Amino acid sequence: MKAHKYPNRWLRYSLMTLILGLVLYLALGFGNRSFEAFCPFGGAESLWGLFTTGEFSCSLGPLNLSIFIGVLVLALLARKAFCGWACPIGFLGELASHFTGLFWRRRPQPTRQVDSYLKLLRYVVLVVALYFTYKSGELILRGYDPFFLLFSGFGHGSLGLVSWIVLGILIVGAFLVPMFFCKYLCPMAATFDPFSRLGLLKIVRNESTCNNCGACQRKCPQNLAPHEVVKLRHHDCTLCMECVDACTVENTLELRAAL
């Protein structure tokens, strides 16, 4: 048996707190760039304009595209590690899941089938967001994007009451289902999926020492099931290492490079 000290969580949270602080620093008007310049999805939103006119849309620029390409390359190596180790909204979503968990004696979880159907919504969001952005040349996602709404203080591009309603729905959703936005509505998560499936790094389980206690699944923010597989190949794994920290048997779950 091993003590539960969650060393990986504190390392992740320290890194993401630093990133969140830097985003807030830019959002408050300090620095030479807008916080939007560091949004990787801006790289996807800029592609059509670059191909057709050779120009970036609205406030987007080369940094958005560079970060977008960088995180896709990272996904080929480390799956959705960007979501679990760097994304400010992912960090806030995870903190919200810990906080809202205090109000549940036993939080309801959608069945795996329902969960998989709901995850199709993020592809709808991706297609709709890119279609209208490419068609109008405007960043139409701004009015619905929690990243923009929170860090801009409902700035230019927000939709007034509509944006407040959207944010309210996301907050209620987070109360009911951990990582609600990340799982079901994040277009960047949908963009990652085909790359994440090929990710080299995986959580690997030692079958001979695993006692199938299920502690790893209970701590997994994505509600995956590391104790049911030898290699966790699921495209939603963010390599957050919560399952490794939670495992009750030393060296049973490990991060390895594996096909």
C-alpha positions as CSV (number, residue, x, y, z in Angstrom):
1,M,0.0,0.0,0.0
2,K,1.1,3.6,-0.5
3,A,0.3,6.9,1.1
4,H,-2.0,9.3,-0.9
5,K,0.0,12.5,-1.2
6,Y,-0.9,13.4,-4.8
7,P,2.5,14.7,-5.9
8,N,1.5,14.9,-9.5
9,R,-1.6,16.9,-8.7
10,W,0.5,19.5,-6.9
11,L,3.0,19.7,-9.7
12,R,0.1,20.2,-12.2
13,Y,-1.7,22.7,-10.1
14,S,1.5,24.7,-9.5
15,L,2.1,24.9,-13.3
16,M,-1.5,25.7,-14.2
17,T,-1.7,28.3,-11.4
18,L,1.3,30.0,-13.0
19,I,-0.3,29.9,-16.5
20,L,-3.6,31.2,-15.1
21,G,-1.8,34.0,-13.4
22,L,0.0,34.9,-16.7
23,V,-3.4,34.9,-18.5
24,L,-4.9,37.2,-15.8
25,Y,-1.9,39.5,-16.1
26,L,-2.5,39.9,-19.8
27,A,-6.3,40.2,-19.4
28,L,-5.8,43.1,-16.9
29,G,-4.0,45.0,-19.6
30,F,-0.4,44.3,-18.7
31,G,2.1,43.0,-21.1
32,N,2.4,43.7,-24.9
33,R,-0.1,41.1,-26.1
34,S,-3.8,40.3,-25.6
35,F,-4.6,37.1,-23.7
36,E,-6.4,35.9,-26.8
37,A,-3.0,35.7,-28.6
38,F,-2.3,32.6,-26.6
39,C,-5.5,30.7,-27.4
40,P,-4.6,27.7,-29.5
41,F,-8.1,27.4,-31.0
42,G,-7.5,30.9,-32.6
43,G,-5.0,29.0,-34.8
44,A,-7.8,26.8,-36.2
45,E,-10.1,29.9,-36.6
46,S,-7.5,31.7,-38.6
47,L,-6.8,28.9,-41.2
48,W,-9.5,29.8,-43.7
49,G,-8.5,33.4,-43.8
50,L,-4.9,32.6,-44.3
51,F,-5.6,30.3,-47.2
52,T,-8.1,32.6,-48.9
53,T,-6.8,36.1,-48.2
54,G,-3.4,35.6,-46.6
55,E,-4.5,37.5,-43.5
56,F,-5.4,36.5,-40.0
57,S,-9.0,37.0,-38.8
58,C,-9.7,39.9,-36.3
59,S,-7.3,39.9,-33.5
60,L,-5.6,36.6,-34.3
61,G,-2.0,36.4,-35.3
62,P,1.0,34.1,-36.0
63,L,1.3,33.2,-32.3
64,N,-2.1,31.6,-32.3
65,L,-1.2,29.5,-35.2
66,S,2.2,28.6,-33.8
67,I,0.6,27.5,-30.5
68,F,-2.1,25.6,-32.3
69,I,0.5,23.6,-34.3
70,G,2.6,23.1,-31.2
71,V,-0.3,21.6,-29.1
72,L,-1.3,19.3,-32.0
73,V,2.3,18.0,-32.2
74,L,2.2,17.6,-28.4
75,A,-0.9,15.5,-28.7
76,L,1.0,13.1,-30.9
77,L,3.4,12.6,-28.1
78,A,1.4,13.2,-24.9
79,R,-2.3,12.9,-25.9
80,K,-4.4,15.7,-24.3
81,A,-1.7,16.7,-21.9
82,F,-2.3,20.4,-22.8
83,C,-5.9,20.0,-21.3
84,G,-4.6,18.5,-18.1
85,W,-1.4,20.5,-17.6
86,A,-1.9,23.9,-19.3
87,C,-5.4,24.9,-20.2
88,P,-6.8,27.6,-17.9
89,I,-10.4,26.6,-18.5
90,G,-9.5,22.9,-17.9
91,F,-7.9,24.0,-14.6
92,L,-11.0,26.0,-13.6
93,G,-13.2,23.1,-14.6
94,E,-11.2,20.7,-12.4
95,L,-11.3,23.1,-9.4
96,A,-15.0,23.5,-9.9
97,S,-15.5,19.7,-9.9
98,H,-13.7,19.4,-6.6
99,F,-15.7,22.3,-5.1
100,T,-19.1,21.1,-6.4
101,G,-18.3,17.6,-5.2
102,L,-18.6,18.9,-1.7
103,F,-22.4,19.2,-2.3
104,W,-22.9,15.7,-3.4
105,R,-23.0,12.6,-1.2
106,R,-22.8,10.5,-4.4
107,R,-22.6,12.6,-7.6
108,P,-24.7,11.1,-10.4
109,Q,-22.7,10.0,-13.5
110,P,-24.1,9.6,-17.0
111,T,-23.8,6.0,-18.3
112,R,-20.9,5.4,-20.7
113,Q,-23.3,5.2,-23.6
114,V,-24.9,8.6,-22.7
115,D,-21.5,10.0,-22.0
116,S,-20.3,9.0,-25.5
117,Y,-23.3,10.5,-27.2
118,L,-23.0,13.8,-25.3
119,K,-19.3,14.0,-26.4
120,L,-20.5,14.3,-30.0
121,L,-21.7,17.8,-29.1
122,R,-18.2,19.1,-29.1
123,Y,-17.8,18.1,-32.8
124,V,-21.0,20.1,-33.5
125,V,-19.6,23.1,-31.7
126,L,-16.3,22.7,-33.7
127,V,-18.0,22.6,-37.1
128,V,-20.5,25.4,-36.3
129,A,-17.8,27.7,-34.8
130,L,-15.4,27.2,-37.8
131,Y,-18.2,27.5,-40.4
132,F,-19.5,30.8,-39.2
133,T,-16.1,32.2,-38.4
134,Y,-14.9,31.3,-41.9
135,K,-18.1,32.6,-43.5
136,S,-18.2,36.0,-41.6
137,G,-14.5,36.6,-40.9
138,E,-15.5,37.3,-37.3
139,L,-14.7,35.3,-34.1
140,I,-18.3,34.3,-33.5
141,L,-17.3,31.9,-30.7
142,R,-16.4,34.9,-28.5
143,G,-20.0,35.3,-27.2
144,Y,-20.2,31.7,-26.1
145,D,-16.6,30.9,-25.1
146,P,-16.0,30.8,-21.3
147,F,-12.3,31.6,-21.9
148,F,-13.1,34.9,-23.6
149,L,-16.0,35.8,-21.4
150,L,-14.3,35.3,-18.1
151,F,-10.9,36.8,-19.0
152,S,-12.3,39.7,-21.0
153,G,-15.0,40.6,-18.4
154,F,-17.6,40.1,-21.1
155,G,-15.7,42.4,-23.5
156,H,-16.1,43.2,-27.2
157,G,-17.8,40.3,-28.9
158,S,-19.9,39.2,-26.0
159,L,-23.6,39.0,-26.5
160,G,-25.0,40.5,-23.3
161,L,-27.8,38.4,-21.8
162,V,-27.1,35.5,-24.2
163,S,-23.5,35.3,-23.0
164,W,-24.7,35.4,-19.3
165,I,-27.2,32.6,-20.0
166,V,-24.5,30.5,-21.7
167,L,-22.1,31.0,-18.8
168,G,-24.9,30.1,-16.4
169,I,-25.6,26.9,-18.2
170,L,-21.9,26.0,-18.1
171,I,-21.8,26.6,-14.4
172,V,-24.9,24.5,-13.8
173,G,-23.5,21.8,-16.0
174,A,-20.2,21.8,-14.0
175,F,-22.2,21.3,-10.8
176,L,-23.9,18.2,-12.3
177,V,-21.0,16.7,-14.3
178,P,-17.3,17.2,-13.6
179,M,-15.5,18.8,-16.5
180,F,-18.8,19.5,-18.2
181,F,-17.5,22.0,-20.8
182,C,-14.3,20.2,-21.5
183,K,-16.1,16.9,-22.1
184,Y,-19.0,17.9,-24.1
185,L,-18.6,21.4,-25.6
186,C,-14.9,22.3,-26.0
187,P,-14.1,22.6,-29.8
188,M,-10.4,22.3,-29.0
189,A,-11.0,18.9,-27.3
190,A,-12.7,17.8,-30.6
191,T,-9.7,19.1,-32.6
192,F,-7.3,17.1,-30.4
193,D,-9.2,13.8,-30.8
194,P,-7.6,12.3,-33.9
195,F,-4.1,13.3,-32.7
196,S,-4.7,12.1,-29.2
197,R,-5.6,8.6,-30.4
198,L,-2.1,8.3,-31.7
199,G,-0.4,9.6,-28.6
200,L,2.8,7.8,-27.6
201,L,2.6,8.3,-23.9
202,K,0.0,6.2,-22.0
203,I,-1.0,5.1,-18.6
204,V,0.0,1.4,-18.3
205,R,-1.3,-1.0,-15.7
206,N,0.5,-3.9,-14.2
207,E,-2.1,-6.6,-14.2
208,S,-0.2,-8.8,-11.7
209,T,-0.3,-6.2,-8.9
210,C,-3.6,-4.5,-9.6
211,N,-6.3,-5.3,-7.0
212,N,-9.1,-3.8,-9.1
213,C,-10.2,-1.5,-6.3
214,G,-11.4,1.1,-8.7
215,A,-9.7,4.0,-6.9
216,C,-8.1,5.1,-10.2
217,Q,-11.5,5.5,-11.9
218,R,-13.0,7.4,-9.0
219,K,-10.3,10.0,-9.2
220,C,-10.2,10.3,-13.0
221,P,-11.6,13.7,-14.0
222,Q,-12.7,12.2,-17.3
223,N,-14.3,9.1,-15.7
224,L,-12.2,6.7,-17.7
225,A,-11.5,3.2,-16.4
226,P,-7.7,2.6,-16.1
227,H,-8.3,-0.6,-14.0
228,E,-10.1,-2.2,-16.9
229,V,-7.3,-2.0,-19.5
230,V,-3.6,-2.7,-19.7
231,K,-2.8,0.4,-21.7
232,L,-5.2,3.4,-21.4
233,R,-5.5,4.4,-25.0
234,H,-8.7,6.5,-24.6
235,H,-8.5,9.7,-26.6
236,D,-9.8,11.8,-23.7
237,C,-7.0,10.9,-21.3
238,T,-5.1,14.1,-20.3
239,L,-2.3,12.3,-18.6
240,C,-3.2,14.2,-15.5
241,M,-1.8,11.4,-13.4
242,E,-4.7,11.5,-10.9
243,C,-5.2,7.8,-11.4
244,V,-1.4,7.1,-10.7
245,D,-1.6,9.2,-7.5
246,A,-4.8,7.5,-6.4
247,C,-3.6,3.9,-7.0
248,T,-3.4,2.0,-3.8
249,V,-0.6,-0.3,-4.9
250,E,2.9,1.0,-5.7
251,N,4.0,1.0,-9.3
252,T,0.8,-0.6,-10.6
253,L,-0.1,2.4,-12.8
254,E,2.8,4.1,-14.6
255,L,3.3,6.6,-17.4
256,R,5.2,5.0,-20.2
257,A,5.8,5.3,-23.9
258,A,3.8,2.5,-25.5
259,L,2.2,1.6,-28.8
